[in-house]
Structures are given as structure tokens and as C-alpha cells.
Amino acid sequence: MPLSEHEQRMLEQMERALYAEDPKFATALEGSGLRTYTRRRVYQAVAGFLVGIALLMAGMVAVQIWLSVVGFLVMLGCAVLAVTGWRKAPKPGEQPATPGAPAARRQARQRRSMMDRIEQRWQRRRDEQGQ
């Protein structure tokens, strides 16, 4: 559920106050950011994919089908993680999407209008059945 405009303003004021009071602590709390997190996730997935290849090959050499299947499943899972992580990563210079972003507001409005239409249909059906 996205924050209301009032809640966003309050949060921004709190952030500014924290930066003004102790910028070093605020920077430490900020963390490495979404882009670094997703990049690290992709690297981990690539490493896992290589481990999966090693398991697959070891299973083939040792004639252990189950080990090859496990290696393939590890490869598949890591490939999915890498692709989803890569798609979610913001582009360089791009700000990550915030809950109050215009696109999020537009989606909320569309959802609300869809719910309004559903409620109107429900009311119409109840009125028709009641008469």
C-alpha cells in the first residue's frame, strides 16, 4: 500500500532532519542501494549457475543421474534469479521507483476505477434482482 502524500512529506522531513543532525549515520543507514543489491544478486546467480554446471558434469562423469538433475535444477533456478534481478535493476542515473511515483499513482487510480465499476455492476444486479 503506497504512502499518502502527507506521510511522504513527513518521511522526507524526518530524512532531512536526520541528514542535518548526523550525516554520517544517515549515510550508513542508507545502505548500498537497490542497484548494488541487484548487481550482487545477479553475480551470486551467475556463480550458482557455474556450480550447477559443475554438478551436472560431475553427475555425468560419475553416472549419477540424480546429481545431474540437481545440477540442472540449480542452473535453472539461478538463471531465473539472474534474469529477474537484471530486469529489476534501475538503469544508471535512474532513480528507483518509489511508492508515491506518478506511475504507481496511475495504477492505483486504474485499480480504484476498476473497483468502482465492479461495485456499480454489483449494485445494478442487486437492484434488478430486488425488483
Phi, psi and omega in degrees: 000123182290155178285149175288169181296321178297316180296321178296317179298317179298317179297318178296321178296319179296319179297315179298319179296320178295317178297321181291322183285312183213085184296327180294315178295318180297320179294322178295322179289332183298327178081189185274351177091162183293321183296316179294320179299313181291325177296316178297321179297319178295317178298319178296321179295321178295318178297318177296324178297318178295323175296319177299319177297317179298318178296318179299314180293320179296321177295324179288321180291318182276002182053046176245100184299319183299324179292322177294320179295317178299317178299318179295318180295322176296316178299315181297313180298317180292325177296318178297315178300317181295316182292315180293322178294321180293321181290327183280344183291131176290150179289157178303132181083355181264139178278140176296150182296133177255158182300332182265014182294155181304322180296320179293321178295320180297317179297320179296320178296317180297318179297317181296317181293325177295318179295323177298317179297318179297317179296320178297318177298317180299314179298319179298316179296318180295320179294319180295319180288331182285339184267000000 
